[in-house]
């Protein structure tokens, strides 16, 4: 059951005028040789960044960056609004519920599905793991493999050079929703030497005949890989489905079989029911979206409300 006190806390905290806040310091193009074009990125720095010059910070990379910060405005994502991760992180930090972090948001491209798809079969996964960055190997890369290389070989090195980061995998995360949820878990699964933290909100694990589950997790017989994983879902979505509940449960079960442990390096949260009208009245959601919000939890509004759990699990206070 949803804890109403926690629900009210996060809503109220996001509205608090906090005199010590982080800020989004860059919103603009980043040139990529891998994609032979620019990718639009947005960078958030934490409250203490300017006045603690020797301090270094964990970094969270965010997919669908056009939706995640309050700077993009409220009337986006078909009226669901943004994730407000900058103000949510500020509130959690002020309450000492998480560490201060740097966030790097990458807008999706016109080929979002293919970028975020993850490995689609075990052979591709093995090829990706041993690819040598040669010209011949690049010619057969999937869009997902290019996106992974873009993050690991281009964007992350730039962020680590430009800002005071803690560059190791234990302090580097990826987070996204729906297809971005698959991508985040796939990045940590294939590249735990880079991404030691992963968060999937309403992950669309059903795509490509549940390829990630069927071809990556179920055949795996090795030891647990070194990353922490947050997985969540609701129970209903706009298509009449269960917001990925069944497949997310299956992913969590496979991780547990391999050796992940609940509360230690795995957190599976189920948002057990959509909000009712009286609860929606306490939120910032546009009233014309209330009816739809009672029948679907697969949208930015619910991800905005649930994101704090991922943040506090992946970046707990020291």
Order of alpha helices (4+ residues) and beta strands (2+ residues): alpha-beta-beta-beta-alpha-beta-alpha-alpha-alpha-alpha-alpha-beta-alpha-beta-alpha-beta-alpha-beta-alpha-alpha-alpha
